[in-house]
Amino acid sequence: MKIAIRYYTRTGHTQKMAAVISEETGVKAELMDLPITEEVDILFLGSAVYMAGIDNKVKEFIRSLNGKVKNIINFSSAAVLPSTYSQIKGLLEKQNILLDKREFHCRGQFKALHRGRPNQKDLDKLREFVKNVIG
């Protein structure tokens, strides 16, 4: 099974999460600057909510996928909104790419709100989530 991990981060929260996924899968986590160039069975796609939306770099990356990915697993963090799932799903539907119903989301710190998140407990839950996804 071919797995890839791509993420975008401004604060380092999503990078922390991508590192855990990398440890569990044995696949290097890469920034979204690195395009998917070959077919992938599972893409772990990481993003965060900034000002109630996802960054334009995430949107550009999704537009570049061109059917190379069979299954996308969303992982995200946000201080207030529940996740990036619905925004990612809408963008993928425009590309005729389905987003897996399974996702991982945790709180991210914003100023004093959710200080220290994602924390070790969040990352341990992510580790278990990844184990369940990859079997």
SULCOR-V184223 format. One line per field, one symbol per residue. psi: psi as a letter, one per 40 degrees, with the letter a starting at -180 (. if undefined). A space follows every 50 residues. Layout:
BEGIN
psi = ???
END
This chain:
BEGIN
psi = hhiihiihideeddddddddddddeehhhiiedhiheihhdhhhhhiihh feiiiddddddddedfeehdhhhhiiiiddidieddddddddddefhihi dhihiiiihhbehfheihadddddddddddddde.
END
